[in-house]
Amino acid sequence: MSSNNTQTSHPEDNQENKQKLHGLSEKIFLDRYAWKDEDSNHAKIGDIVLVLTKDDPRFPVKEVGQIVERQGQHVKVRTRSDVIIETDVEKLTLTIEKTPEEMWDRLARAMASVESTPEEQVLWEKKFRSVLDDWKLVPGGRIAAGAGASDELTLFNCYVIPSPQDSRGGIMKTLTEMTEIMARGGGVGINLSSLRPRRAMVKGVNGSSSGSVSWGGLFSYTTGLIEQGGSRRGALMLMMNDWHPDVLDFITVKQTMGQVTNANLSVCVSNAFMEAVKQDGDWELVFPDTRDPDYDIKWEGDLSRWKAEGHKVIPYRTVKAREIWHTIIESAWKSAEPGVVFMEYYNQMSNSWYFNPIICTNPCGEQGLPGWGVCNLSAINLSKFYDETNHDVAWDELAETTHISVRFLDNVIDATPYHFEENRLNQQRERRVGLGTMGLAELMIKLRIRYGSTESLDFLDKLYGFMAKEVYLASAEIAAEKGAFPAFEVEPYLQSGFMKQMTATYPEVGEAIRENGVRNVTLITQAPTGSTGTMVGTSTGIEPYFAFKYFRQSRLGYDEQFVPIAQDWLEQHPGEPLPDYYVTAMDLSAKNHIRVQARIQKWVDSSISKTANCPADFTVEDTAELYELAFHLGCKGVTIYRDGSRDVQVLSTSKKEDASEKENGNTEVRAGLPATAEQVTEVVVDTQYKRRPQVLRGATYKINTPFGMAYITINDLDGTPGEIFLNVGKAGSDVFAMAEALGRVCSLFLRYGDHGHKVELLIKHLKGIGGSGAIGFGANRVESIADAVAKALESHVQMDEDNGENDAEGEEQKACVQSIDLCPSCGSASLINVEGCKTCSSCGYSKCN
């Protein structure tokens, strides 16, 4: 995203300079995707290396540099920021590959190696290399890192494993499978609906079950252990079907601190449930009769199949469908979870509906999979397919790249090692691939089409329909040569919801499949491409740019940075604002996000990773309307992120706290979280400490900060500030915790001892404290949350009449500011929500990778 990440290629550039990487792009390439030299003793003067600058087992920090001196095991490395670091060779990461061209050569050779003859291998190596060149095809991270580099590294990013068998042994088996996959860097999806509900009787032990949600907590806890012990964090998706008796507990589980902290959550919703919501009907929560003699053998979590085979179900209770729906909506509004997957509709549209139903998605939600299904992903970089001469898409080149890319991904299935026989059997049976896109927003800017507009929807329909047609024609061509996927049956296949839609618009696809079959059960997945997109230097996935300008801190201070395509325009049009077709994620309404997702979903046979960004004042009712719009427009799932979303509750005290205050003289309960015993802070009575009366009056100041909008409440005690509350960041985030701590310490300082000049001292020491970013200009520039507190105190003391003007400034900036958190890897204030994943725009860290 940074203007110094990757050099734009031009025909006149020589090959050596054409793909030179800079900044974060170079670091991501060397750290994640370049082929590594496992023996750091090979390091020599002149080598470009990654040097470990923060030796943290969870989140190590590395910098790119060049070895300038070596004596034995001791080396000196000059970093890209011109700092000399003295260290040992064991703290260096050496790469065999230094340039993207070397990586492309390796990948083309590895994927062509599975072709049947030497002649075919030479032919396809050349073709694969042609689409990899200049980042036209960007392979998924596992493919880029592993293909041709190791016989041990899987080329699949994520997995869905079968729902656990409802027994202690079955749960432990699933836990083992999950652990083994995560230990190899794979993300895992698990549907918990096969597990009996809380308080259900357990035959043989004369007791009751702790419930499916508690076992989800076990999977979540184990994921956290893997995060601590490995170089990559575990990624987990937990799902539950709408009929399960524990579904309300599942929806609200994250409101209980510490129960499920290392998993994404989604509810699988049926068409019947959505109709019950619409009609305000009853909804029955049920579970199979565990006393059924076939229960231990046949129950796998598929309720429809269980009932179709004549087995009994036990009704647990009946609730209003809208009660469940409102609980989902309210929770999503508060904290962006759970997401919703319209699972029945998903299976109606799925090409594998007749032999291998979808049961869960991967952790990012874009790939619905059957048990033992895998993600096999790559992305076409649409920004490379702009025809400047005709001011149009380079349609012919895009079609050719699409055809070659399908074969590239199909070959991955035969080139990858399989660590689990079940994965091999399933993938060889259905040959599932997921070709997606990145660079959509950049392409649309080049075409001067405003993302989210009516014009853009028509364009997206044309673009993604064209790509879907070419993908399926390519798969049919491969089937004619190599054979269809083994589970292919022409009539059931063409009766899927997706294929009916496809062949109605493009009958030539149906004709090709009837004649040749099709090589792959599904072919299209719109995945998040956070790391690879940042490395390439274009917009990620199908998302708009998050922002066109931002601030980056370096040893020279704060520098304003621009996305390259925005920077180029501003340089060519000095003094003019960006045109309206330069649109960011927060410029769009949430409904426009959903309309874009739905229009692309029409041409995606799997699913999409897409976040509907909403403003901070988005209501629960707005959220419900958005979720229902997504269902009616044909989305397979929906996730929102409300700017600054967090649990907000009115400050209150319980009887226990009132009693405590009487006994101890003082009790404070902080706003923003429900009061619990642990959150009540008892302060020893001190004659110098000014006790808080029952009622205080003050003012709340709305100030934009680098972490998002802050609401700073200053209450007066005896005519001078005596209490400060900070409302900024999402509950559970590092920013929220640090803001909470700052408010407490400031309040303590203001209420203790002589108050003669305390406010002035506090302003003096907080004002100007800088972090890793800033917002605003001139007198309105805010360096950090601490700086915002100082400015709020100044306004409060001076009774500034111009606050309205400052608020207007904040509103103007709000369009491109979203709540930001601290990156756990590099520590900068750069962690933002992109495509459903917390991603660092400074170092490239992503919770989804």
N, C-alpha and C positions, 0 to 999 in steps of 0.2 A: 504494500500500500504506500510505503514511503517513496518519495520521489527519487531516492538514491538506491532503490532496491535492485532494479534490473535494467540494463541498458536496452532501449528500444532498438529493434533491428531495422536496418535499411538496406536496400539492395546493394548500395555502393560500399557497405561495410565489408571488410575482409572477414574470413571465417574465424580468425583468431579472436577478433573483437566482438563478433556478432552476438555471442552468448556470454559475455563476461558478466559475472554476477557481483553485486555489491551489497554491503550492509547486511540486513536481516536475510535477504535472499541467499547470500553466500553461506551464512551461518546455518540456515535450515538445510541447504543442500548438503553441506559437508557433514553435518551432525546426523541427519536422518536418512539420507538417500544415497550418498556416495558409498562406494565399496570400501570397506575398512581394511587397513593393515593391522592385524591383531598383535603384531610385535612392535611395540613402541621403540625398541632398541634400534630399529632401522632409521630412526630420525637423523637427519643430517642438515647442515647449514643450508639455508635457502628453501627448505620445505615449508609449504603452507600447511598449518596445523590448527587444530582446536586445542586451546590450553585451558585447563581447569582453573578457574579463578575463585570458585566457591565450592568447597568440598563438602557438600551437603548430601547425605545418602538419599534423601527424598527428591530434592530439587537442586541438583548441581547446576552451576553456572559456568558456561564456557565462552571464550572469545576467540575469534579468528585472528591468527597472527602468522608471522614468518620467523623461523629460527635464524637468529643472527650470530649465535655463538654456542658451541658445545664443548664441554670439557668433562669427559667421562659420562656420568649419568646426569650431570648438571647442564642445563641449557638456559639461554636467554632468548625470549621471544618478544618481538616487537609487534604489538597488536595493531589493528586497523586504526585505532584512535591514537597511535603513536606513543603508546606507553610500553616501557620495557618491563617484562615480567620474568623474574628468575625462579626457576622451578626444576623439578626432576622429570626425566623422560617418561616416567610411569604416569605422569599427569597430563600427558599429551594424547590426543586422538589423531592418529595418522590415517590418511585415506589413500587408497590406491588410485582412485579417480579424483581428478582436480577440476574437471570441467563437465558440463552437461553432455557435451559430445561423447565423452568416454562412457558415460552412463547409458546414453542412447545406443551406442554400439553394443554394449553388453546386453541390454534388454532386447534389441532386435535379434541378436544372435541366439539368445536363450529361447525366445518364443518361436523362432523359426526352426529350432532344433527338433521339434516334435513332428515336423512334416515328414512325409513317407519316403522321399527320395532325396539324394544330395542335390539334384537339380531344383527340386521344389524348395529345399532349404535355402539355397542361394537366392532364388527368386523372391521368396517371402521375407528373407532378411533385408533385402534391398527395399521392399515395399514397407515393411514395418519401420525401417530407419527413416524413410521419407516422411511418414506421418509423425514420428517422434521429433523430427527436426523442427527447430524454432518453437517448440512447445505447442504444436498443433494438437497432438494427443498427449495428455498428461496422465500417466499410469497411477493407479492407486498406490498409497504409501507402501504397502507390503510388497507389491509387485516391484516398485522402484528399488526398494532396499534389498530384496531377496533374490530376484530372478537372475540366475547366472552367477550369483555371488556365493551361494551356499546351498548344499543339498538338504540342509536341516530347516531352513526358514520357510514357513508357510507363506503363500502368496495371498491368503484370504484375511481380510480385516476383522470380520465378525461372524458370529455363529448364533444360531438358536438351537438349544438342546430340548429334548422332549420334556413335557411337564413331569414333575417328580411322581414316582409311584407313591401312593399314600400309605407309606410305612416308614419306620425309622431307617430301615435298610435302604429303601428307595430314595429317601431324602439325602442320606449320606452318599449314595451313588451319584446323585445329581451334583452334590457339593464337590465331590472329587472331580467329576467331569468339568465343572465350571472352573475349578482351581487349575486344572491342567491346561485348559485353553487360555486362561488369563496369564498363566506363567509364561506362555509363549507370545504374549502381547495381544491376544484376541479379545474383543468385546463379546459379551454373552447376553442373550435375551432368554428369560424364563417366564412362562405363564404359570402362576401359582394356583389356578382354578381346580387342579386335580386334588388339592389337599383339603381334607375335611375341615369344616369350620370350627371356630372356637366353641368349647364346651361340648362338642360332639363326643359320644362315648367311643372308647377305644377297647375293642374286644380283646380279652386275654390279659389285660393289666388292671381291669376293674377301675378305670379312671377315665378322664376326659381329655380331649385334645387341647393343646394351647392355641391351636388355630393356624390357618395358613399365613396370616400376617406375621406371626411370631417367627415362623420358619423363613419368611422373607427377610426378617431382621438378621437371621443367621447368615443368609447368602450375602446380605449387605455388609455385615461385619467382616466376613472373610474377604470380601472385595477390598475393604480398607486395609487388611493385613497385607494383601498382595501389593497394594499401592505403596505401603511402607517398605516392603522388602525388595521390590524389583525396580528396574530402571524406568518402567512404564507403569502408570496407574491402571488398575483394573477398571473396566467400564461395564456396567450392569444395567439392563432394563428388566424391571419387574412389571408384569401385567396381571390383571384379574378381569374375569368376565362379569357382565352386569347382573347375572342371575345368582351369583355366589352370596351366601348369607353373610360373609365377612366384608362385602364390598364397601360398606360405609366406613368400617374400620380402616380398610386399605386406603380409601380416599384421603382420610384425615391423619394417617399415621405419622406424617412428618410434622404435625403440630405437637407431637410429643418428642421432646428433645432426646436425641441419642438412640431412637429405636431403629430407624432406617435412614442412614445418612450417606450411604455410598451407592445409591441406585437412582436411576430415573424411573418414574412411575407413570403408567398409562392404564386407563380403563378401556376394556374391549366392549363396545356398545353395539347392540343389534338393531336392525330395522324396527322390530316389534317394540323395543324399548323407546325408540325415538317417536314412534306413533303414540305410545302410551303417554309420553311427555306432552305431545301435541294435544291429545284428547283429555289430559289431566286424569288419566286412568290409573288403576291399581297395578302394582308390579309385585309378583310373587318371587321371593327369594327361596331357592330350593337347593337340594343336594341329593345325590344318589343314596339309596338305602344301603348303608355299609354292611347290613346283614345279608345282602344278596350273595348267594354262593359263588357267583361269578365276579364279585366286586374286585377281589385282589388280582384277578387274572385279566379282566376285560376293561376295567375303568382306567381311562387315560386322560380324562379331562374334557372329552367331547360330549356334552350333554345331549345334543340332538341325536347323535349316533346311539348313545346309551338308551334313550327313550324309543328310538326307532327299532331297536332290537328287543323291545318289550320289557325292559328292566324298570323297576320302580324307583320313583324319586320321592323324597320326603320334603313337604313344604315346611319351612322354618317360620317365616312370617310374611305378611303382606304389607307393603308400604306404598305410598304414592310415588309414581315414577318421578314426578317433579321434585320430590324430596331428595332423591338420589341425585338428580340432575342439578338441582340448586347447590347441593353440597360439592359436586364436582366443580361447578362454575365458581363458587365462592372461594374454594381452595386455589383454583387456577388464578383467580383475580389477585389473591393475596400473595402467592409465591410462585406462579407459573407452573405449578404442578397440582394434580396430575394432568398429563395430556390425555387426549381421547383418540382412540382408533376405532373407526366404524368397521369392525371386523367382519360382520356378516356381509356388508356391501363389498368389502375388500375381497372376500372369497367368491362372491358372485362375479366380480370382475376378473379374478385370477385365472390365468391359463392352466394352472395345475389343480383347479377345483375338483376335477373328476378322479384324481388319484392321490393327491398330496396336499391337503388343506393347509392354509397359513394358520399358525397358532400364536405367533408372537412376532415382534420386530427386533431388529438390532438396537443397540443403545441409543443411537441418534434418531431412530424412527423411520428412516427412509427405505428400509428393506424389510418387508414382511417375508417370513420364511416358515417352512415346515420344520418339524423336528429334524435335527441334524443338517439343516440347510446352512449355507454359507454365503457371505458377500464376496463378489468377484467384480471389483470396481475399477473404472477409469473414467476420465472426463475429456471431452473435446473442448478445446479452448476457443470459444466462439469469437473472441476478440481478434483472432487471426484470420477471420473469414469476412472481412469488410472489403468490398470491391469499390475502391475510391473513384475509379473512372466512371462507373455507372451509379455511384452512390446507392449501393444495394448490397445484399448478401452475395458472396461468391458461391452461388448455389452449386455449380458443377464441382468445384474443389471440395466443398463441404460434403457432397454425396460420395465422392471418391474416398475421402478421409474416413467417413462413416463406415463404408464397406470394409476397408482394410482394418479398422479398429475392431469391428465385430470378430473378425478372424483372430486378431491379436488376443482378445479376451477368451475366445473359445479355446485357443491353444494353452492359455493359462491353466485350464482344467486338467490338461494332460501333463503340463510341465511341473506343477507344484507337488511337493511331497505331502503325504497325508499321514498325520499322526494318529488319526482315529479312523478305524475301518468303516465305521458308520457314516462318517463324512464322505469318504471315498465312494461308497456304494450309492449314497443319495445323490451326490453331485454327478457321478457318471451316468446315473439314471435319468436325470433331468437337465443337466448341463446349463444351469442358471447363470446368466451374466447380467451385469448392470452398467451399461454405458450411459454416462451422464454428461453434464456440461459445466463449464465455468466461463467467466468472461461475458456473460449475458449483458450485464449492466453496461460494461464498456462498449460492447457492440451497439447497444441501443443509443448510447450517447453519440457514437460516430454516425449513426443513422438519423440523429436528431429526433428520436422518438422518446417521449417522456414516459418513463416506467410507471405503470399503474393507470395510465390514461386509457380512454376507449380505443384510441388508435393503437396503443400498445397491445391490448387484448387481441385485436385482429391480427397484428403482426405475430404475436406468440402462437396463435392458432396455426398460422401459416408455417412458421419456422419449425415448431415442434411436431406438427403433422408431417411435414416434409422429412424430418429426421427419422420419425417413427416408421414411415413407409420405407425409407432406404435401409434402415436397420433390419426390418423383416425380410425385405428382398435379399439382403446380404445373407441372412441366416438360411433362407431357402436355397440360395446358391451353394452354400457350404453343405447343406443336407444332400443336395443332388450329387455332390462329390464324395462326401464322407459318411452320409447316412443321417437320418433324423435322430433326435434323442430317444433312447430306448422306450420310454413310457408314452411316446407320441401315438395318439389315435386321432385321425383327422377330424371326424365329426364332433366328438366331444370337445376337442381343442378349439374348433371354429365356433363352438357354441358358448364360449366364455363371453362375459359381458364386454371385455376389452376387444376381443376379436370381432364381435358383431359390430362394434363401433368402428373398428379399423376397416373392415371389409366393406362397410356401407359407404365410406368415403373413398377408399382406395381398393376397388374390386380386384386390381391386378395383384394385390397381396394375397387375397384368398385363392386366386387362380394359381399362383406360384406355389403356395403351400399344398394345395390339392395335388399338384403335379409332382412336387419334389419332397414334400414334407418340410419340417423346419428343424434346424439344428439345436435350438435352445428353447427351453420352456418359456422363459421370459428374457428380455433383452435390455430393458431401460430402467435405470435408477438415478434419481437426482439426489446425490449425496452431498453433504457439506464438504468443501474442499479447502478448509481453513489453512492448513499448513502448505499444501501444494499450491493453492491459489496465491498465497502470500509469497512463496518462493518465486513463482512465475511473474508476479507483479501485476495481477489483474483482479477483477472483482470475483468473489468466491461464490461457487454454486450458482443458483438462480437468483441470489439476493441482490438488491441494490447496494451501492457503496454505503458503508456505515457513516462516513463523513468524508468531505473533500479536503478539509484542513484540520490539523491537529498540532500539538506542540510536542517536540522531542527534546529531551534534556541531553546535553553533551558537556564535555569539559569546557566548551566555549559559552555555555549558558543555554537559555531556552531559544529554540529555533522553530519558527512556524514552518510546517511541512504541508505539502499538497499532494494529493493523488496525481500521478504524472499527467493524465489526460486533462485534469482540471488546471494544473500548473501551466501546461502548454497553451491552453486557451487564454488564460490570464496574461501570459507573457505576450501573446499576439494581440490582446485587446486591453492595454493598460488603462486602469481606472474604471473599467466596466465590470458590472456584476456578472456572475455566471448565468447563462441562459436557463430558462425554466426546465429544459430537458436534462439538466444536471440535477438529479434528484437523489436525496439520501433516504435511508430507511426511516428516519423519524420525520421526514417531510410528508410521507404517505399516510393516509388514513389506514386504520386497521382493516377496514373493509376492502380497500384496494390491495392490500397484501393478500387477503384471502382470494380476491377475484383473480389475481395473477396466479396464485397457487392452483386454483381450480382449472384455469384455462390450460396450464401446463400439464396438470394431472390427467386431463382428457387424453393425452398422448404418452402417458407413462404407465407401463404395465405393472411396475412395482409401485413405489411411492416416492415421496419427496421429503427432504429435510428442509423445512421452511418455518421461520418464526414470524408471526404477525406482531410487529412492534406497535405498542399502544402508548398513548400519553399517560402521564401520572394521574390525571383526573378522569381516566376511563372508569366507568362504573361497573358494578356487578351486572346490572341490567344490560349494559353495552356488551359485556363479555358473553352473556347468554345469547344475545342476538347474533354475535359474531360466530359462536360455535354452531348455532343452528343454521346460519348462512353457509358455513363450510359444508355441513351435511347436505343441504339442499342443492349446492352447486356441484356436488360430486367429489369433494375431497375425501381421501381415505383416512385422514387424521388431521388434527389441528392442535397447535401449541401457540400460546400467546406469551409475550413478555411485556408486562406493564412497567413503564419507566419508573424505577424506584420502588417497585412492588415489595411490600413487606406487611407483616401483621401489625395492625394499628388498633390499639384498644384504649379506651378512656382510662385515665388515671383513677384508680379506686383502691380502697382498703377493705380488708375483710375483718370480721369480728376478732379473729386471732391477732391481726395486726394492730387493731385498736387497743386490745388488751396489752399487747407488747409495748405500745407507745406509753400507756399509763405506767407500766412497770419500769421501763427503762428511760423514760423522759424524752425519747426521740426515736422515730422510725421513718425511714425514707423508702418509698416505693417508686421505682422509675417507670416512666411512661414507655409504651411501646411493646410491652410483653405482659401476659397475664401474671398476676401476683402469685408467687409460690413461696414456700418456706425459704428456699434457697435464695430468692431474689429480694428478700426483706433484709435490709442492712441496718443493724442495730449499732448505734453510736454511743459510746460511753459518755455520760453526762460530764460536761466540762464547763466551768464558769465563764471561760472565754468564748465558748461556742454559742452562737445565737440560734436558738431553737426555731424551727419552722412553725409558724402559726397554721391553723386549719385552712385559712384562705389567704392567698397572695394574688396580687394583680400585676399585670405586666403587658408585654406585647410580643408578638411573633413576627420575625423578620424572614422574608423569603429571599435567599441569596443563592445565585448559581455558583457552584464550585466545580473543580475538576472531576469530582465524583458524582455529579448530578445535583439536582436542586436540594438545598438544605433549608429546613424550617427550624429557626433558632428562636426559642422562647426564652425571654429574659423577664423574670419576675422580681419586683422590688420588695425590699425588706427595710422598713423605716426610711423610705424615701431614697434608697440607693439600691443598685442591683445586688441581689442576694442569692439568686438561683438561676441556673442555665440548663435548659434541656435542648438536646440536639436530635433532630429527626432527619437522618440522611442515610442512604444505603438500604440494602435489603436485609431483613432480619436473618441472622446467621452468618452474614458476610463479615470479613475482617474490618471493612469500613464502618459498619454498624457498631461493632464491638469497640473500635477505637474512638468513635464519636461518643458512644455511651460513656467511656472512661473519661474523655476530655470534659464532658458536661459535669460528671461527678466531682472531678478534681477542682474544676473552676468553682462549683458551688461550695465545696468545702473551703477553698481559699477565701471566697467572698464572705463567708459567714463566721470565720474564725478570727478572733483578735480584733485589733483596732481597724476601723474601716475608713480611716482618714483618706488614704490615697490608693486604696487597693484596686479600684477599678482602673485608674490610670496606669498602675503598674501592670495589671493584667493585659491591658491594651498594648502597652509598650513591648511586653515580652512575647505576645502572640502575633502582633502585626508583622507582616512580611515574611513569616516562616514559609518556605517554599517546599514543594514536593516534586513529583516527576512531571507536572503539567501545570498549566494555568488557564484561566478563562477570563475573557473580557479585556478591555483596553483602558489605558490611562488610569484615572481615579477609580474606575470600576473593575480594574483587574484584581482577580482573586487568586492567590497563589496556592491556597490549601484550605482545609476545613478550619484550622486554627486561625488563619488569616481572616476567614469569613466571620468567626466569632468576634475577633477584634473589631471588624467593621460594623458588626451588629451592635456591639457595646458602644462604639463611638456614636452611632446613630441614636441609640437609646439615651445616652447621656446628653447629647446635644439637642434632642427632640427635633431631629432634622425634618424639615417640611418637604424635602425633595425626594422622599422614599418612593413615591409613585413613579418618578422618572427612572429610578434605579430598577424598579420592578419591570418597567417596560423594556429596559435593556436586557434583563434576564429572560423575558419572554422571547425576545428576538433571537437570543442565542440558543434557546431551548430546542429549536428545531434540529440542531445537530449535536446535541449533548444527551447522553444516556448515562444512567448510573454506572459507575466504574468501580471495580474492586482492585485490591492489591494482587499482583501476580505472585503465586507461591514459589515461582522459579527464580525470577530476576528481581522481585520486590518492587517493581515500578507500578505506578497507578495506570495500568494499561489493560486490565482484564475486563473484557466486554462480552456481552452475549451476542454471538454471531451464529446464525443457523442452528440455534438450540444448544450451542456449545460455548462454554466460557473459554475465550481465546485471548491470548496476550498479543497486542499489536506491536509490542516492543521486542520480545525475544522469540515469539512464535509458539510458546507453550499452549497446549490445548488439552482440556479435560477429556476430550473425545479421542485423543490419540495416545 
